[in-house]
Amino acid sequence: MLLNENLHFIKNEIASIQSKQNLDHFVEIVAATKTRSFQTINDIYECGIRHIGENRIQEAYQKFGSFDLMPNITKRFIGHLQTNKVNRCLELFDTIDSVDSIKLAEKINNRLFHLKKTIPILLEINTSGDKSKKGFSPKINEDFFSIFNYKNIEIIGLMTMGPFSQGEKETRESFSLLRKTKDLINSQLTNQSINELSMGMSGDYRIGIQEGSTMIRVGTKLFGKRNY
């Protein structure tokens, strides 16, 4: 089965890179399932994947009705979330991995308060400096830390995307900066810490793992080219 072979290849690459870098932390593989059919998602689930990532609310809404047949699957929102779609997003997803502003974090927290529930989130940091990308600046300020006071979101880590240039040097610098930003944040927190680093997609997950990624988002490397 091609999917199984692709997944096996990625796992072997993770193990090889970690062995060379003397790393031993677990790296979660998140299957980026944008444009993929429910059957394809079911197939990758059968291969052992338990985390999927979608970045379109409407597309996810059309797919997720049958997910009761997949116990223990975690549905992660990995795209840009508009504040007017927060309610629907929280109905569909188990985590939001791309919280890119204080305004969005506050909207999510307020909605969760009314729902009487808590979910884990990742904060998106724009470490590449690409102006078209969303995310907090890696130059952390006092306002940023106000997010950690919200009671209905559990901040478990950070997320970033590699630069548009896709150059190895620039990508490594971007991922290294996310790791350093995590360390800086943890040095300022007193009663909690963040541990997850979501960095690396199909084209650059090797660099992400070398720089300490705990979560990679892979689509084409698993499924082949997307059908747009």
C-alpha positions as CSV (number, residue, x, y, z in Angstrom):
1,M,0.0,0.0,0.0
2,L,1.6,3.3,-1.1
3,L,0.3,5.3,1.9
4,N,1.8,2.8,4.3
5,E,5.1,2.8,2.4
6,N,5.2,6.6,2.4
7,L,4.5,6.7,6.1
8,H,7.1,4.1,6.8
9,F,9.6,6.2,4.9
10,I,8.9,9.3,6.9
11,K,9.1,7.5,10.2
12,N,12.5,6.0,9.2
13,E,13.7,9.5,8.2
14,I,12.6,10.9,11.6
15,A,14.4,8.0,13.4
16,S,17.6,8.5,11.3
17,I,17.7,12.3,11.9
18,Q,17.1,12.0,15.6
19,S,19.8,9.3,15.9
20,K,22.3,11.6,14.2
21,Q,21.3,14.6,16.2
22,N,21.2,12.6,19.5
23,L,17.5,13.5,19.9
24,D,14.9,11.1,21.5
25,H,11.7,13.1,21.8
26,F,8.6,11.9,20.1
27,V,7.6,13.5,16.8
28,E,3.9,13.5,15.9
29,I,3.1,13.1,12.3
30,V,0.0,15.2,11.4
31,A,-1.5,14.3,8.1
32,A,-2.4,17.5,6.2
33,T,-5.7,16.4,4.6
34,K,-6.7,19.5,2.6
35,T,-8.6,18.4,-0.5
36,R,-8.2,14.7,0.4
37,S,-11.3,12.5,0.5
38,F,-12.8,10.9,3.6
39,Q,-11.8,7.5,2.2
40,T,-8.1,8.7,1.9
41,I,-8.3,9.9,5.5
42,N,-9.7,6.6,6.6
43,D,-6.9,4.8,4.7
44,I,-4.2,6.9,6.5
45,Y,-6.0,6.2,9.8
46,E,-5.8,2.5,9.1
47,C,-2.0,3.0,8.6
48,G,-1.8,4.3,12.2
49,I,-2.1,8.1,11.9
50,R,-4.1,9.6,14.7
51,H,-3.7,13.3,14.0
52,I,-5.1,15.0,10.9
53,G,-4.9,18.7,10.0
54,E,-7.4,20.7,8.0
55,N,-7.2,24.4,7.1
56,R,-10.7,25.0,5.6
57,I,-13.7,25.1,7.9
58,Q,-16.2,24.4,5.1
59,E,-14.3,21.5,3.7
60,A,-13.9,20.0,7.2
61,Y,-17.6,20.4,7.8
62,Q,-18.3,18.3,4.8
63,K,-15.9,15.5,5.8
64,F,-16.1,15.2,9.6
65,G,-19.6,13.6,9.9
66,S,-18.2,10.1,9.6
67,F,-15.3,10.5,12.0
68,D,-17.2,8.7,14.8
69,L,-16.0,5.6,13.0
70,M,-12.4,6.6,13.9
71,P,-11.9,6.5,17.6
72,N,-9.0,8.4,19.1
73,I,-8.5,10.6,16.1
74,T,-7.5,14.2,16.8
75,K,-8.7,16.8,14.4
76,R,-6.4,19.8,14.3
77,F,-7.2,23.1,12.6
78,I,-4.0,24.3,11.0
79,G,-5.0,27.2,8.7
80,H,-5.7,30.9,9.3
81,L,-8.9,31.2,11.4
82,Q,-11.1,34.2,10.9
83,T,-12.8,35.4,14.1
84,N,-16.3,35.1,12.6
85,K,-15.6,31.3,12.1
86,V,-14.5,30.5,15.6
87,N,-17.8,29.0,16.7
88,R,-18.0,26.6,13.8
89,C,-14.3,25.7,14.2
90,L,-14.8,24.8,17.9
91,E,-17.7,22.5,16.9
92,L,-15.5,20.6,14.5
93,F,-11.9,20.6,15.8
94,D,-10.1,19.3,18.9
95,T,-7.2,21.7,18.7
96,I,-6.4,25.0,17.0
97,D,-2.8,25.0,16.0
98,S,-2.6,28.5,14.4
99,V,-3.8,31.1,16.9
100,D,-2.1,34.2,15.4
101,S,-3.4,37.2,17.4
102,I,-4.5,38.2,20.9
103,K,-7.9,39.1,19.4
104,L,-8.4,35.6,18.1
105,A,-7.2,34.0,21.3
106,E,-9.7,36.1,23.3
107,K,-12.6,35.2,21.0
108,I,-11.7,31.5,21.3
109,N,-11.4,31.7,25.1
110,N,-14.7,33.6,25.4
111,R,-16.6,31.0,23.3
112,L,-15.1,28.1,25.2
113,F,-16.1,29.7,28.5
114,H,-19.8,29.6,27.3
115,L,-19.3,26.0,26.2
116,K,-17.8,25.2,29.5
117,K,-14.8,23.4,27.9
118,T,-11.1,23.8,27.4
119,I,-9.0,22.9,24.4
120,P,-5.2,22.9,23.6
121,I,-3.8,25.5,21.2
122,L,-0.6,26.4,19.5
123,L,0.4,30.0,19.0
124,E,1.6,30.9,15.5
125,I,4.8,32.8,15.4
126,N,6.0,34.5,12.1
127,T,9.7,33.6,12.4
128,S,10.4,34.0,8.7
129,G,9.5,37.6,8.6
130,D,7.5,37.1,5.4
131,K,5.0,40.1,5.5
132,S,2.2,38.1,3.9
133,K,2.3,35.5,6.7
134,K,0.1,35.7,9.8
135,G,1.4,35.2,13.4
136,F,2.9,36.9,16.4
137,S,6.2,38.6,16.1
138,P,9.1,36.6,17.7
139,K,9.9,39.8,19.6
140,I,7.8,38.9,22.5
141,N,6.3,41.7,24.5
142,E,4.2,42.0,27.7
143,D,0.9,42.0,25.8
144,F,1.7,38.6,24.4
145,F,1.9,37.0,27.8
146,S,-1.6,38.1,28.6
147,I,-2.8,35.1,26.6
148,F,-1.5,32.8,29.2
149,N,-4.1,34.2,31.7
150,Y,-7.0,32.9,29.7
151,K,-8.6,30.0,31.5
152,N,-10.3,28.1,28.7
153,I,-7.3,27.7,26.4
154,E,-4.3,25.5,27.2
155,I,-1.3,26.8,25.3
156,I,0.9,23.8,24.7
157,G,3.4,25.1,22.2
158,L,4.2,27.2,19.1
159,M,3.8,26.8,15.4
160,T,5.5,28.4,12.4
161,M,5.8,28.0,8.7
162,G,9.1,28.1,6.7
163,P,9.9,31.1,4.5
164,F,8.5,31.4,1.0
165,S,12.1,31.2,-0.3
166,Q,12.3,27.6,0.9
167,G,16.1,28.1,1.1
168,E,17.8,25.8,3.5
169,K,19.6,28.5,5.4
170,E,16.6,30.7,5.8
171,T,14.4,27.8,6.7
172,R,16.8,26.6,9.4
173,E,17.1,30.1,10.8
174,S,13.3,30.3,10.9
175,F,12.9,27.0,12.8
176,S,15.8,27.7,15.1
177,L,14.2,31.0,16.0
178,L,10.9,29.2,17.0
179,R,12.9,26.9,19.3
180,K,14.6,29.9,20.9
181,T,11.3,31.7,21.2
182,K,9.9,28.8,23.1
183,D,12.8,28.8,25.5
184,L,12.4,32.6,26.0
185,I,8.7,32.2,26.7
186,N,9.4,29.4,29.2
187,S,12.0,31.5,31.0
188,Q,9.3,34.1,31.6
189,L,6.5,31.7,32.8
190,T,6.3,30.7,36.4
191,N,3.6,28.1,36.8
192,Q,3.5,26.5,33.4
193,S,5.6,25.7,30.3
194,I,5.1,25.0,26.7
195,N,6.7,22.0,25.0
196,E,5.4,21.5,21.5
197,L,7.1,22.9,18.3
198,S,5.0,22.4,15.2
199,M,7.4,23.2,12.3
200,G,8.1,21.4,9.1
201,M,5.9,20.3,6.2
202,S,6.5,18.0,3.3
203,G,9.3,20.0,1.8
204,D,11.2,21.0,5.0
205,Y,10.3,18.6,7.8
206,R,13.8,17.2,7.9
207,I,15.1,20.6,8.9
208,G,12.3,21.0,11.4
209,I,13.2,17.8,13.1
210,Q,16.9,18.7,13.2
211,E,15.9,22.0,14.9
212,G,13.7,20.2,17.5
213,S,10.3,19.9,16.0
214,T,7.8,17.8,17.9
215,M,5.1,17.9,15.3
216,I,5.3,17.9,11.5
217,R,2.5,18.6,9.1
218,V,2.8,16.4,5.9
219,G,0.5,16.2,3.0
220,T,2.1,15.6,-0.4
221,K,4.8,13.5,1.2
222,L,2.1,11.1,2.3
223,F,-0.6,11.4,-0.3
224,G,1.1,12.7,-3.4
225,K,0.3,15.9,-5.2
226,R,-3.0,17.6,-4.3
227,N,-6.0,17.8,-6.6
228,Y,-6.9,21.5,-6.4
